Amino acid sequence: MRQAVFLDRDGTINEERDYLFRCEDFHFISGVPQAIKQLNDAGFLVVVVTNQSGVARGYYAESDVERLHVFIQQQLCSIGAHIDAFYYCPHHPTKGLGKYKRDCCCRKGEPGMLLQASQEHSIDLNKSFIVGDKLVDVEAGIAAGCVPLLVLTGYGVEQQPLVPSATTICADLTAAVTLICGH
């Protein structure tokens, strides 16, 4: 069983953009590629888990999400870093269209994406972490048995009062990775 660090995407890895799907609109938050490389070098699996309700709303297609993830991986590879796996939820319980309008276990705050990753990559969830900028990230991590960390990038500042008091708060992903690697 391996240790993983689950990362939210928008607002944690990259600058928050509503319904981001175009590569030209993607920008890493300062220090993120180096932080991901630090996790790689420390032996953690790095897994992105992201809600993508823009698919459910008809704003873009699943292929657009996948294309962006390939782009992110290419950008990271240029400095010797990588994401081990990407998982996304294309559903929304009330705003979705067609097959995408449904309750599901993969939409964070549910733990479905983390549980699926655990099965597919032999991850010990109780020894793993989740880092995100929203309450739903923290909730998904707690439900899966991971240690949750909230970053103050993206929506983190406004979400901070909503998270359980035992949640570790970090300025950004760089600070969270420093804490995780020293854990």
Summary of the structure (lengths in Angstrom):
residues: 183
radius of gyration: 15.1
end to end distance: 17.9
largest distance: 45.7
contacts: 635
relative contact order: 0.20
helix: 41%
strand: 19%
